[in-house]
Amino acid sequence: MMILRSSPASPFGRKVRIAIALLGLDSETRIEAADPTNATDTLRHQNALGKIPVLIAEDGIAYYDSRVILEFLDERAGGGRIVPREPRARLAALRLQTLADGTVYEARWRAAEHHEPKWLEHQAGKVTRALAALESDPPALDTSPGSLPNVGQIALACALGYRDFRFGESWRAEHPRLVGWLDDFAARVPAYAATKASG
């Protein structure tokens, strides 16, 4: 049995949980909570970086970060299912995943009085530009029978869901095409609703 160490609020952990569901690996995976801020959590022994998610395979090898885990899961499920094999399609999916992952950032590691305005402005600029680029050209979802969303599309859905969870729905007014895209993704992928964080 594989073990996924993560947190319900992590968009990166959510990516992995959605992939596990899409690839039919639910019965082979146990999900365990992890707290990267707790120095006594065994997470730091499983991943020296102390970050989530971490997937521990049956042979004891720990895989991290989420991008590596998704590659591992795709290969375990036969390959070419959520990570395309064809080079151009693969690079496009990986590129989209990187862009989507880049829209996730946190200011909560420091108290508000210690926030660096210049750093926050820099991070906010990255998010604004990424969302604008994605709004101008949302990725097409393959509607052919048996097709699965790729790693980039999974990452984008989780990044947008994270914006709803952490920052409210303010992004939606200026990004109607992305809202429509996310609605379509959610309708096609039941695991998206099933992995939604609450609170």
PyMOL CGO cylinders between C-alpha atoms (Angstrom):
from pymol import cmd
from pymol.cgo import CYLINDER

trace = [
    CYLINDER, 0.00, 0.00, 0.00, 1.29, 3.45, -0.94, 0.3, 1, 1, 1, 1, 1, 1,
    CYLINDER, 1.29, 3.45, -0.94, 1.03, 6.25, 1.62, 0.3, 1, 1, 1, 1, 1, 1,
    CYLINDER, 1.03, 6.25, 1.62, 0.31, 9.86, 0.67, 0.3, 1, 1, 1, 1, 1, 1,
    CYLINDER, 0.31, 9.86, 0.67, 1.30, 12.36, 3.36, 0.3, 1, 1, 1, 1, 1, 1,
    CYLINDER, 1.30, 12.36, 3.36, -0.42, 15.69, 2.81, 0.3, 1, 1, 1, 1, 1, 1,
    CYLINDER, -0.42, 15.69, 2.81, -2.90, 18.24, 4.12, 0.3, 1, 1, 1, 1, 1, 1,
    CYLINDER, -2.90, 18.24, 4.12, -6.47, 18.79, 2.88, 0.3, 1, 1, 1, 1, 1, 1,
    CYLINDER, -6.47, 18.79, 2.88, -5.72, 22.48, 2.19, 0.3, 1, 1, 1, 1, 1, 1,
    CYLINDER, -5.72, 22.48, 2.19, -2.66, 21.84, -0.01, 0.3, 1, 1, 1, 1, 1, 1,
    CYLINDER, -2.66, 21.84, -0.01, -3.35, 22.42, -3.72, 0.3, 1, 1, 1, 1, 1, 1,
    CYLINDER, -3.35, 22.42, -3.72, -0.31, 20.27, -4.49, 0.3, 1, 1, 1, 1, 1, 1,
    CYLINDER, -0.31, 20.27, -4.49, -1.65, 17.44, -2.36, 0.3, 1, 1, 1, 1, 1, 1,
    CYLINDER, -1.65, 17.44, -2.36, -5.01, 17.87, -4.06, 0.3, 1, 1, 1, 1, 1, 1,
    CYLINDER, -5.01, 17.87, -4.06, -3.35, 17.41, -7.45, 0.3, 1, 1, 1, 1, 1, 1,
    CYLINDER, -3.35, 17.41, -7.45, -2.03, 14.05, -6.27, 0.3, 1, 1, 1, 1, 1, 1,
    CYLINDER, -2.03, 14.05, -6.27, -5.34, 12.96, -4.76, 0.3, 1, 1, 1, 1, 1, 1,
    CYLINDER, -5.34, 12.96, -4.76, -7.17, 13.77, -7.99, 0.3, 1, 1, 1, 1, 1, 1,
    CYLINDER, -7.17, 13.77, -7.99, -4.55, 11.86, -9.99, 0.3, 1, 1, 1, 1, 1, 1,
    CYLINDER, -4.55, 11.86, -9.99, -4.90, 8.85, -7.68, 0.3, 1, 1, 1, 1, 1, 1,
    CYLINDER, -4.90, 8.85, -7.68, -8.66, 8.85, -8.29, 0.3, 1, 1, 1, 1, 1, 1,
    CYLINDER, -8.66, 8.85, -8.29, -8.38, 9.35, -12.06, 0.3, 1, 1, 1, 1, 1, 1,
    CYLINDER, -8.38, 9.35, -12.06, -5.83, 6.55, -12.38, 0.3, 1, 1, 1, 1, 1, 1,
    CYLINDER, -5.83, 6.55, -12.38, -7.89, 4.12, -10.28, 0.3, 1, 1, 1, 1, 1, 1,
    CYLINDER, -7.89, 4.12, -10.28, -5.26, 3.85, -7.54, 0.3, 1, 1, 1, 1, 1, 1,
    CYLINDER, -5.26, 3.85, -7.54, -7.55, 4.65, -4.58, 0.3, 1, 1, 1, 1, 1, 1,
    CYLINDER, -7.55, 4.65, -4.58, -7.50, 1.09, -3.24, 0.3, 1, 1, 1, 1, 1, 1,
    CYLINDER, -7.50, 1.09, -3.24, -3.69, 1.06, -3.37, 0.3, 1, 1, 1, 1, 1, 1,
    CYLINDER, -3.69, 1.06, -3.37, -3.20, 4.32, -1.48, 0.3, 1, 1, 1, 1, 1, 1,
    CYLINDER, -3.20, 4.32, -1.48, -3.67, 5.36, 2.14, 0.3, 1, 1, 1, 1, 1, 1,
    CYLINDER, -3.67, 5.36, 2.14, -3.81, 9.08, 2.88, 0.3, 1, 1, 1, 1, 1, 1,
    CYLINDER, -3.81, 9.08, 2.88, -2.23, 10.34, 6.10, 0.3, 1, 1, 1, 1, 1, 1,
    CYLINDER, -2.23, 10.34, 6.10, -2.17, 13.87, 7.47, 0.3, 1, 1, 1, 1, 1, 1,
    CYLINDER, -2.17, 13.87, 7.47, 1.15, 15.69, 7.65, 0.3, 1, 1, 1, 1, 1, 1,
    CYLINDER, 1.15, 15.69, 7.65, 2.09, 18.99, 9.27, 0.3, 1, 1, 1, 1, 1, 1,
    CYLINDER, 2.09, 18.99, 9.27, 5.17, 20.63, 7.71, 0.3, 1, 1, 1, 1, 1, 1,
    CYLINDER, 5.17, 20.63, 7.71, 5.27, 23.20, 10.54, 0.3, 1, 1, 1, 1, 1, 1,
    CYLINDER, 5.27, 23.20, 10.54, 5.59, 20.53, 13.24, 0.3, 1, 1, 1, 1, 1, 1,
    CYLINDER, 5.59, 20.53, 13.24, 9.23, 19.62, 13.89, 0.3, 1, 1, 1, 1, 1, 1,
    CYLINDER, 9.23, 19.62, 13.89, 8.20, 16.30, 15.44, 0.3, 1, 1, 1, 1, 1, 1,
    CYLINDER, 8.20, 16.30, 15.44, 6.18, 15.16, 12.42, 0.3, 1, 1, 1, 1, 1, 1,
    CYLINDER, 6.18, 15.16, 12.42, 7.88, 12.22, 10.69, 0.3, 1, 1, 1, 1, 1, 1,
    CYLINDER, 7.88, 12.22, 10.69, 7.43, 14.13, 7.43, 0.3, 1, 1, 1, 1, 1, 1,
    CYLINDER, 7.43, 14.13, 7.43, 10.95, 15.53, 7.79, 0.3, 1, 1, 1, 1, 1, 1,
    CYLINDER, 10.95, 15.53, 7.79, 12.35, 12.00, 7.77, 0.3, 1, 1, 1, 1, 1, 1,
    CYLINDER, 12.35, 12.00, 7.77, 10.35, 11.12, 4.65, 0.3, 1, 1, 1, 1, 1, 1,
    CYLINDER, 10.35, 11.12, 4.65, 11.27, 14.32, 2.84, 0.3, 1, 1, 1, 1, 1, 1,
    CYLINDER, 11.27, 14.32, 2.84, 14.35, 16.17, 4.06, 0.3, 1, 1, 1, 1, 1, 1,
    CYLINDER, 14.35, 16.17, 4.06, 12.83, 19.38, 2.68, 0.3, 1, 1, 1, 1, 1, 1,
    CYLINDER, 12.83, 19.38, 2.68, 9.93, 18.97, 5.09, 0.3, 1, 1, 1, 1, 1, 1,
    CYLINDER, 9.93, 18.97, 5.09, 7.37, 19.74, 2.39, 0.3, 1, 1, 1, 1, 1, 1,
    CYLINDER, 7.37, 19.74, 2.39, 4.11, 18.15, 1.36, 0.3, 1, 1, 1, 1, 1, 1,
    CYLINDER, 4.11, 18.15, 1.36, 2.95, 16.15, -0.44, 0.3, 1, 1, 1, 1, 1, 1,
    CYLINDER, 2.95, 16.15, -0.44, 5.11, 13.06, -0.08, 0.3, 1, 1, 1, 1, 1, 1,
    CYLINDER, 5.11, 13.06, -0.08, 4.19, 9.69, -1.56, 0.3, 1, 1, 1, 1, 1, 1,
    CYLINDER, 4.19, 9.69, -1.56, 5.82, 6.65, 0.02, 0.3, 1, 1, 1, 1, 1, 1,
    CYLINDER, 5.82, 6.65, 0.02, 5.84, 3.64, -2.27, 0.3, 1, 1, 1, 1, 1, 1,
    CYLINDER, 5.84, 3.64, -2.27, 5.63, 0.04, -1.08, 0.3, 1, 1, 1, 1, 1, 1,
    CYLINDER, 5.63, 0.04, -1.08, 9.41, -0.32, -1.36, 0.3, 1, 1, 1, 1, 1, 1,
    CYLINDER, 9.41, -0.32, -1.36, 9.86, 2.58, 1.06, 0.3, 1, 1, 1, 1, 1, 1,
    CYLINDER, 9.86, 2.58, 1.06, 11.06, 5.12, -1.52, 0.3, 1, 1, 1, 1, 1, 1,
    CYLINDER, 11.06, 5.12, -1.52, 9.56, 8.57, -0.86, 0.3, 1, 1, 1, 1, 1, 1,
    CYLINDER, 9.56, 8.57, -0.86, 8.61, 10.65, -3.90, 0.3, 1, 1, 1, 1, 1, 1,
    CYLINDER, 8.61, 10.65, -3.90, 8.26, 14.45, -3.85, 0.3, 1, 1, 1, 1, 1, 1,
    CYLINDER, 8.26, 14.45, -3.85, 7.33, 17.10, -5.02, 0.3, 1, 1, 1, 1, 1, 1,
    CYLINDER, 7.33, 17.10, -5.02, 3.85, 16.82, -6.58, 0.3, 1, 1, 1, 1, 1, 1,
    CYLINDER, 3.85, 16.82, -6.58, 5.21, 16.92, -10.14, 0.3, 1, 1, 1, 1, 1, 1,
    CYLINDER, 5.21, 16.92, -10.14, 7.47, 13.94, -9.49, 0.3, 1, 1, 1, 1, 1, 1,
    CYLINDER, 7.47, 13.94, -9.49, 4.65, 12.10, -7.71, 0.3, 1, 1, 1, 1, 1, 1,
    CYLINDER, 4.65, 12.10, -7.71, 2.33, 12.58, -10.70, 0.3, 1, 1, 1, 1, 1, 1,
    CYLINDER, 2.33, 12.58, -10.70, 4.99, 11.19, -13.03, 0.3, 1, 1, 1, 1, 1, 1,
    CYLINDER, 4.99, 11.19, -13.03, 5.44, 8.18, -10.73, 0.3, 1, 1, 1, 1, 1, 1,
    CYLINDER, 5.44, 8.18, -10.73, 1.68, 7.53, -10.52, 0.3, 1, 1, 1, 1, 1, 1,
    CYLINDER, 1.68, 7.53, -10.52, 1.24, 7.85, -14.28, 0.3, 1, 1, 1, 1, 1, 1,
    CYLINDER, 1.24, 7.85, -14.28, 3.98, 5.29, -14.90, 0.3, 1, 1, 1, 1, 1, 1,
    CYLINDER, 3.98, 5.29, -14.90, 2.53, 2.97, -12.27, 0.3, 1, 1, 1, 1, 1, 1,
    CYLINDER, 2.53, 2.97, -12.27, -0.82, 3.15, -14.08, 0.3, 1, 1, 1, 1, 1, 1,
    CYLINDER, -0.82, 3.15, -14.08, 0.77, 2.17, -17.40, 0.3, 1, 1, 1, 1, 1, 1,
    CYLINDER, 0.77, 2.17, -17.40, 2.11, 5.51, -18.61, 0.3, 1, 1, 1, 1, 1, 1,
    CYLINDER, 2.11, 5.51, -18.61, 0.70, 8.09, -20.98, 0.3, 1, 1, 1, 1, 1, 1,
    CYLINDER, 0.70, 8.09, -20.98, -2.53, 8.50, -19.06, 0.3, 1, 1, 1, 1, 1, 1,
    CYLINDER, -2.53, 8.50, -19.06, -2.13, 11.92, -17.40, 0.3, 1, 1, 1, 1, 1, 1,
    CYLINDER, -2.13, 11.92, -17.40, 1.39, 12.66, -18.63, 0.3, 1, 1, 1, 1, 1, 1,
    CYLINDER, 1.39, 12.66, -18.63, 1.30, 12.51, -22.44, 0.3, 1, 1, 1, 1, 1, 1,
    CYLINDER, 1.30, 12.51, -22.44, 3.93, 10.37, -24.17, 0.3, 1, 1, 1, 1, 1, 1,
    CYLINDER, 3.93, 10.37, -24.17, 4.09, 12.39, -27.40, 0.3, 1, 1, 1, 1, 1, 1,
    CYLINDER, 4.09, 12.39, -27.40, 6.88, 14.97, -26.87, 0.3, 1, 1, 1, 1, 1, 1,
    CYLINDER, 6.88, 14.97, -26.87, 4.99, 18.13, -27.89, 0.3, 1, 1, 1, 1, 1, 1,
    CYLINDER, 4.99, 18.13, -27.89, 1.89, 17.20, -25.90, 0.3, 1, 1, 1, 1, 1, 1,
    CYLINDER, 1.89, 17.20, -25.90, 4.06, 16.23, -22.92, 0.3, 1, 1, 1, 1, 1, 1,
    CYLINDER, 4.06, 16.23, -22.92, 5.93, 19.53, -22.94, 0.3, 1, 1, 1, 1, 1, 1,
    CYLINDER, 5.93, 19.53, -22.94, 2.67, 21.47, -23.28, 0.3, 1, 1, 1, 1, 1, 1,
    CYLINDER, 2.67, 21.47, -23.28, 1.18, 19.65, -20.27, 0.3, 1, 1, 1, 1, 1, 1,
    CYLINDER, 1.18, 19.65, -20.27, 4.32, 20.16, -18.18, 0.3, 1, 1, 1, 1, 1, 1,
    CYLINDER, 4.32, 20.16, -18.18, 4.48, 23.82, -19.17, 0.3, 1, 1, 1, 1, 1, 1,
    CYLINDER, 4.48, 23.82, -19.17, 0.85, 24.33, -18.16, 0.3, 1, 1, 1, 1, 1, 1,
    CYLINDER, 0.85, 24.33, -18.16, 1.51, 22.57, -14.86, 0.3, 1, 1, 1, 1, 1, 1,
    CYLINDER, 1.51, 22.57, -14.86, 4.39, 24.93, -14.11, 0.3, 1, 1, 1, 1, 1, 1,
    CYLINDER, 4.39, 24.93, -14.11, 2.31, 28.00, -14.95, 0.3, 1, 1, 1, 1, 1, 1,
    CYLINDER, 2.31, 28.00, -14.95, -0.61, 26.80, -12.81, 0.3, 1, 1, 1, 1, 1, 1,
    CYLINDER, -0.61, 26.80, -12.81, 1.65, 25.90, -9.89, 0.3, 1, 1, 1, 1, 1, 1,
    CYLINDER, 1.65, 25.90, -9.89, 3.16, 29.38, -10.09, 0.3, 1, 1, 1, 1, 1, 1,
    CYLINDER, 3.16, 29.38, -10.09, -0.18, 30.99, -9.26, 0.3, 1, 1, 1, 1, 1, 1,
    CYLINDER, -0.18, 30.99, -9.26, -0.09, 29.46, -5.77, 0.3, 1, 1, 1, 1, 1, 1,
    CYLINDER, -0.09, 29.46, -5.77, 1.78, 31.47, -3.20, 0.3, 1, 1, 1, 1, 1, 1,
    CYLINDER, 1.78, 31.47, -3.20, 1.40, 32.18, 0.48, 0.3, 1, 1, 1, 1, 1, 1,
    CYLINDER, 1.40, 32.18, 0.48, 2.04, 35.19, 2.69, 0.3, 1, 1, 1, 1, 1, 1,
    CYLINDER, 2.04, 35.19, 2.69, 1.22, 33.32, 5.87, 0.3, 1, 1, 1, 1, 1, 1,
    CYLINDER, 1.22, 33.32, 5.87, 4.71, 32.18, 6.82, 0.3, 1, 1, 1, 1, 1, 1,
    CYLINDER, 4.71, 32.18, 6.82, 5.35, 35.58, 8.35, 0.3, 1, 1, 1, 1, 1, 1,
    CYLINDER, 5.35, 35.58, 8.35, 3.17, 37.68, 10.58, 0.3, 1, 1, 1, 1, 1, 1,
    CYLINDER, 3.17, 37.68, 10.58, 1.48, 40.55, 8.73, 0.3, 1, 1, 1, 1, 1, 1,
    CYLINDER, 1.48, 40.55, 8.73, 3.75, 43.12, 10.36, 0.3, 1, 1, 1, 1, 1, 1,
    CYLINDER, 3.75, 43.12, 10.36, 6.77, 41.36, 8.84, 0.3, 1, 1, 1, 1, 1, 1,
    CYLINDER, 6.77, 41.36, 8.84, 5.45, 41.13, 5.29, 0.3, 1, 1, 1, 1, 1, 1,
    CYLINDER, 5.45, 41.13, 5.29, 7.73, 42.68, 2.71, 0.3, 1, 1, 1, 1, 1, 1,
    CYLINDER, 7.73, 42.68, 2.71, 5.54, 44.82, 0.41, 0.3, 1, 1, 1, 1, 1, 1,
    CYLINDER, 5.54, 44.82, 0.41, 8.01, 44.53, -2.46, 0.3, 1, 1, 1, 1, 1, 1,
    CYLINDER, 8.01, 44.53, -2.46, 8.01, 40.71, -2.23, 0.3, 1, 1, 1, 1, 1, 1,
    CYLINDER, 8.01, 40.71, -2.23, 4.22, 40.54, -1.99, 0.3, 1, 1, 1, 1, 1, 1,
    CYLINDER, 4.22, 40.54, -1.99, 3.90, 42.86, -4.99, 0.3, 1, 1, 1, 1, 1, 1,
    CYLINDER, 3.90, 42.86, -4.99, 6.33, 40.67, -6.94, 0.3, 1, 1, 1, 1, 1, 1,
    CYLINDER, 6.33, 40.67, -6.94, 4.34, 37.52, -6.13, 0.3, 1, 1, 1, 1, 1, 1,
    CYLINDER, 4.34, 37.52, -6.13, 1.01, 39.19, -6.89, 0.3, 1, 1, 1, 1, 1, 1,
    CYLINDER, 1.01, 39.19, -6.89, 2.37, 40.31, -10.25, 0.3, 1, 1, 1, 1, 1, 1,
    CYLINDER, 2.37, 40.31, -10.25, 3.26, 36.74, -11.14, 0.3, 1, 1, 1, 1, 1, 1,
    CYLINDER, 3.26, 36.74, -11.14, -0.23, 35.56, -10.28, 0.3, 1, 1, 1, 1, 1, 1,
    CYLINDER, -0.23, 35.56, -10.28, -1.89, 38.40, -12.21, 0.3, 1, 1, 1, 1, 1, 1,
    CYLINDER, -1.89, 38.40, -12.21, 0.17, 37.73, -15.33, 0.3, 1, 1, 1, 1, 1, 1,
    CYLINDER, 0.17, 37.73, -15.33, -0.35, 33.96, -15.14, 0.3, 1, 1, 1, 1, 1, 1,
    CYLINDER, -0.35, 33.96, -15.14, -4.11, 34.27, -14.74, 0.3, 1, 1, 1, 1, 1, 1,
    CYLINDER, -4.11, 34.27, -14.74, -4.25, 36.73, -17.64, 0.3, 1, 1, 1, 1, 1, 1,
    CYLINDER, -4.25, 36.73, -17.64, -2.30, 34.34, -19.86, 0.3, 1, 1, 1, 1, 1, 1,
    CYLINDER, -2.30, 34.34, -19.86, -4.55, 31.43, -18.90, 0.3, 1, 1, 1, 1, 1, 1,
    CYLINDER, -4.55, 31.43, -18.90, -7.70, 33.52, -19.39, 0.3, 1, 1, 1, 1, 1, 1,
    CYLINDER, -7.70, 33.52, -19.39, -6.60, 34.44, -22.91, 0.3, 1, 1, 1, 1, 1, 1,
    CYLINDER, -6.60, 34.44, -22.91, -6.16, 30.80, -23.88, 0.3, 1, 1, 1, 1, 1, 1,
    CYLINDER, -6.16, 30.80, -23.88, -7.71, 28.25, -21.49, 0.3, 1, 1, 1, 1, 1, 1,
    CYLINDER, -7.71, 28.25, -21.49, -6.49, 24.70, -22.20, 0.3, 1, 1, 1, 1, 1, 1,
    CYLINDER, -6.49, 24.70, -22.20, -8.87, 22.49, -24.16, 0.3, 1, 1, 1, 1, 1, 1,
    CYLINDER, -8.87, 22.49, -24.16, -10.21, 19.45, -22.32, 0.3, 1, 1, 1, 1, 1, 1,
    CYLINDER, -10.21, 19.45, -22.32, -10.17, 16.25, -24.35, 0.3, 1, 1, 1, 1, 1, 1,
    CYLINDER, -10.17, 16.25, -24.35, -13.74, 14.98, -24.62, 0.3, 1, 1, 1, 1, 1, 1,
    CYLINDER, -13.74, 14.98, -24.62, -12.98, 11.69, -26.37, 0.3, 1, 1, 1, 1, 1, 1,
    CYLINDER, -12.98, 11.69, -26.37, -14.19, 8.53, -24.54, 0.3, 1, 1, 1, 1, 1, 1,
    CYLINDER, -14.19, 8.53, -24.54, -11.78, 7.30, -21.88, 0.3, 1, 1, 1, 1, 1, 1,
    CYLINDER, -11.78, 7.30, -21.88, -9.59, 10.40, -22.01, 0.3, 1, 1, 1, 1, 1, 1,
    CYLINDER, -9.59, 10.40, -22.01, -8.27, 11.88, -18.79, 0.3, 1, 1, 1, 1, 1, 1,
    CYLINDER, -8.27, 11.88, -18.79, -7.17, 15.44, -18.05, 0.3, 1, 1, 1, 1, 1, 1,
    CYLINDER, -7.17, 15.44, -18.05, -3.42, 15.85, -18.15, 0.3, 1, 1, 1, 1, 1, 1,
    CYLINDER, -3.42, 15.85, -18.15, -1.15, 16.97, -15.31, 0.3, 1, 1, 1, 1, 1, 1,
    CYLINDER, -1.15, 16.97, -15.31, -1.31, 20.60, -16.45, 0.3, 1, 1, 1, 1, 1, 1,
    CYLINDER, -1.31, 20.60, -16.45, -5.09, 20.65, -16.45, 0.3, 1, 1, 1, 1, 1, 1,
    CYLINDER, -5.09, 20.65, -16.45, -5.22, 18.96, -13.04, 0.3, 1, 1, 1, 1, 1, 1,
    CYLINDER, -5.22, 18.96, -13.04, -2.76, 21.54, -11.70, 0.3, 1, 1, 1, 1, 1, 1,
    CYLINDER, -2.76, 21.54, -11.70, -4.79, 24.43, -13.13, 0.3, 1, 1, 1, 1, 1, 1,
    CYLINDER, -4.79, 24.43, -13.13, -8.03, 23.17, -11.58, 0.3, 1, 1, 1, 1, 1, 1,
    CYLINDER, -8.03, 23.17, -11.58, -6.32, 22.84, -8.19, 0.3, 1, 1, 1, 1, 1, 1,
    CYLINDER, -6.32, 22.84, -8.19, -4.70, 26.28, -8.44, 0.3, 1, 1, 1, 1, 1, 1,
    CYLINDER, -4.70, 26.28, -8.44, -8.05, 27.92, -9.23, 0.3, 1, 1, 1, 1, 1, 1,
    CYLINDER, -8.05, 27.92, -9.23, -9.72, 25.97, -6.44, 0.3, 1, 1, 1, 1, 1, 1,
    CYLINDER, -9.72, 25.97, -6.44, -7.01, 27.15, -4.09, 0.3, 1, 1, 1, 1, 1, 1,
    CYLINDER, -7.01, 27.15, -4.09, -7.68, 30.77, -5.01, 0.3, 1, 1, 1, 1, 1, 1,
    CYLINDER, -7.68, 30.77, -5.01, -11.34, 30.22, -4.10, 0.3, 1, 1, 1, 1, 1, 1,
    CYLINDER, -11.34, 30.22, -4.10, -10.36, 28.56, -0.82, 0.3, 1, 1, 1, 1, 1, 1,
    CYLINDER, -10.36, 28.56, -0.82, -7.70, 31.02, 0.38, 0.3, 1, 1, 1, 1, 1, 1,
    CYLINDER, -7.70, 31.02, 0.38, -8.61, 34.30, -1.28, 0.3, 1, 1, 1, 1, 1, 1,
    CYLINDER, -8.61, 34.30, -1.28, -12.33, 34.09, -2.01, 0.3, 1, 1, 1, 1, 1, 1,
    CYLINDER, -12.33, 34.09, -2.01, -13.82, 34.30, -5.46, 0.3, 1, 1, 1, 1, 1, 1,
    CYLINDER, -13.82, 34.30, -5.46, -12.45, 37.73, -6.38, 0.3, 1, 1, 1, 1, 1, 1,
    CYLINDER, -12.45, 37.73, -6.38, -10.46, 36.30, -9.32, 0.3, 1, 1, 1, 1, 1, 1,
    CYLINDER, -10.46, 36.30, -9.32, -13.63, 35.11, -11.03, 0.3, 1, 1, 1, 1, 1, 1,
    CYLINDER, -13.63, 35.11, -11.03, -15.04, 38.47, -12.14, 0.3, 1, 1, 1, 1, 1, 1,
    CYLINDER, -15.04, 38.47, -12.14, -12.07, 39.21, -14.39, 0.3, 1, 1, 1, 1, 1, 1,
    CYLINDER, -12.07, 39.21, -14.39, -11.59, 35.65, -15.67, 0.3, 1, 1, 1, 1, 1, 1,
    CYLINDER, -11.59, 35.65, -15.67, -14.92, 34.38, -17.04, 0.3, 1, 1, 1, 1, 1, 1,
    CYLINDER, -14.92, 34.38, -17.04, -13.31, 31.95, -19.48, 0.3, 1, 1, 1, 1, 1, 1,
    CYLINDER, -13.31, 31.95, -19.48, -11.35, 30.33, -16.66, 0.3, 1, 1, 1, 1, 1, 1,
    CYLINDER, -11.35, 30.33, -16.66, -14.51, 30.13, -14.56, 0.3, 1, 1, 1, 1, 1, 1,
    CYLINDER, -14.51, 30.13, -14.56, -16.22, 28.31, -17.42, 0.3, 1, 1, 1, 1, 1, 1,
    CYLINDER, -16.22, 28.31, -17.42, -13.21, 26.06, -17.87, 0.3, 1, 1, 1, 1, 1, 1,
    CYLINDER, -13.21, 26.06, -17.87, -13.18, 25.15, -14.16, 0.3, 1, 1, 1, 1, 1, 1,
    CYLINDER, -13.18, 25.15, -14.16, -16.91, 24.42, -14.21, 0.3, 1, 1, 1, 1, 1, 1,
    CYLINDER, -16.91, 24.42, -14.21, -16.35, 22.09, -17.16, 0.3, 1, 1, 1, 1, 1, 1,
    CYLINDER, -16.35, 22.09, -17.16, -13.42, 20.38, -15.43, 0.3, 1, 1, 1, 1, 1, 1,
    CYLINDER, -13.42, 20.38, -15.43, -15.43, 19.89, -12.23, 0.3, 1, 1, 1, 1, 1, 1,
    CYLINDER, -15.43, 19.89, -12.23, -18.33, 18.40, -14.18, 0.3, 1, 1, 1, 1, 1, 1,
    CYLINDER, -18.33, 18.40, -14.18, -16.02, 15.89, -15.88, 0.3, 1, 1, 1, 1, 1, 1,
    CYLINDER, -16.02, 15.89, -15.88, -13.88, 15.02, -12.84, 0.3, 1, 1, 1, 1, 1, 1,
    CYLINDER, -13.88, 15.02, -12.84, -15.89, 14.02, -9.73, 0.3, 1, 1, 1, 1, 1, 1,
    CYLINDER, -15.89, 14.02, -9.73, -12.63, 13.82, -7.74, 0.3, 1, 1, 1, 1, 1, 1,
    CYLINDER, -12.63, 13.82, -7.74, -12.39, 17.61, -7.95, 0.3, 1, 1, 1, 1, 1, 1,
    CYLINDER, -12.39, 17.61, -7.95, -15.42, 18.09, -5.68, 0.3, 1, 1, 1, 1, 1, 1,
    CYLINDER, -15.42, 18.09, -5.68, -14.46, 15.08, -3.55, 0.3, 1, 1, 1, 1, 1, 1,
    CYLINDER, -14.46, 15.08, -3.55, -11.06, 16.62, -2.71, 0.3, 1, 1, 1, 1, 1, 1,
    CYLINDER, -11.06, 16.62, -2.71, -12.30, 20.12, -1.91, 0.3, 1, 1, 1, 1, 1, 1,
    CYLINDER, -12.30, 20.12, -1.91, -10.88, 21.54, 1.32, 0.3, 1, 1, 1, 1, 1, 1,
    CYLINDER, -10.88, 21.54, 1.32, -13.29, 23.04, 3.82, 0.3, 1, 1, 1, 1, 1, 1,
    CYLINDER, -13.29, 23.04, 3.82, -12.90, 25.64, 6.53, 0.3, 1, 1, 1, 1, 1, 1,
]
cmd.load_cgo(trace, "trace")
